[in-house]
Amino acid sequence: MNEARQVGQGDAVHDDILAINTAALVGHFEPLAEQIPLAARVFAVADVWDALRSDRPYRQGWPAAKVRDHIRAGAGSHFDPQV
């Protein structure tokens, strides 16, 4: 990119992200959930699993059971419950 993007300069990606964030803020995310590709929904769970299981310089990785409970607790709000 040769130029920095200006705030508010709309394009399809920006508009989609804005729509999803707006819908989430007003509590109407469910109708949009199917629009998120299945691979992205699976990746979200896998990414959290990996992040929480892995040791970090500032903390130890969580046990598998704790990560599983955390992900299950987020099913339907942070994660697709079908995944």
Beta strands, then each sheet from edge to edge (+ up, - down):
end
